[in-house]
Amino acid sequence: MKSTYLGELTKLLEQARPLLASTHALEFKNVFGAVAGYVDGNIFISCGKFGVALRLPPGALEGVFKEDGVERLRYFPNGHVKKEYAVFPQRMLEDQEQFRTLVDESVTSVCGG
């Protein structure tokens, strides 16, 4: 597993939701050269050469794609677009309140809530 990607995800999630692992089964796996985070067996976040991406419901995606610098996820430069994911610019990852809200939306969405 790419330790830099795992480290980045771990740091972001500890800042945004430090108790996530105590409320959900949290695990990390390799995915297409990146590292993906899973809650209760469902992928919700990914980190790789592309940056950091969250899986979000359609309404949330519509809103975040209006923000400057938010892009669609592709694991490879000419690869398939992962339509349920948004890749966030660094400024949005550093906005802890905004990122916490996005993580919550992602977790709620993938866990069927």
N, C-alpha and C positions, 0 to 999 in steps of 0.2 A: 504494500500500500504506500502511495506517495506520502511521505511524512510531512512535507510542506503543505500539501492540500489538507491532510487530516488535521494538522496543527491550526491552520487557518479556520477550518470549520469549527473545531473544538473551541477556539478562542471566541469566535463570533457567537456561538451558541451559549457559552458560559456567561458572556456579557448580556445577551438578550434574554435568555431563559435559563438561569442557573439550575433550576429544579426540574428541567425537562426530563432528565433521565430517571427522576424519582416518580414521575407521573405517567410516563410512557416507556415502553421497551425501546431504547435508543441504541442503534448500532450503525456501523460504518462499513462499507464494502467498496471494492474497486469496481468501477464502471467505465469502460471505454477509455482507459488511461487517466481517469479522474477518480475522485472519491465521492461517494454518495452517502447521505445520511438518511436513515430510515427510522420512522416511529411506528411502533406496532406493526412492523413488517411492510410498511408503505414508504416509498421514497418521497422525500419532501424537499431536500436540498442537495446541491451538488457543487463541487469545487474542482476546477481544473485549469488548463491553460487559458480557457475562455474567461475565467473569473469565478464569481459565485452566482449561482442560480437557485431560485426557489420555484417550486411547483405551486401554482395558484389557481383558484377557481376563475372562470371566465370574467366575471364582473371585476375582480381585483386586477386581472391582467389588463383589461381595458383601461383602467385607471393608471396603472404603472407605465404602460407604453406611451402615455402622454408626457411622461417625464423625460428630460434630456438625458441621453446616454444609456437608457435602458434598451437592451437588445434581446432578440430571440436566441434561444440556446441551440447551438450546433456543437456536438462533441468533436467534429472534424470540420475544417474550413469549408469543404464542399459537401458536407454531410447533410443528412435529413434534419429539418427544423423540428425541434421538440416543441410543439405548439402550446403545451400546458406550462411552459417554463419561461421565466424572465431572468436575464443576466443583468445584475445591478452594477452601476458605477460605484467607485470607492466612496464618494461623498454620501451615497445613500446607505452604504454599509456602516459608515461612521456615525450616522444619525441614529443613535441607539433607540430612541422612541419609535421612529418610523420603522426601523428594522425589526424591532420587537413586535410591532403590529403586523408586519408582513409574515414573520415566523408564525405568529398565532393563527393568521388566516390560512397559511399553508398546512399547519398541523391539523387544524379543525377540518379543513377540506379533505385531506387524505385519510383522516380517521373516521370519515363519515358523519361528522358533526356539523 
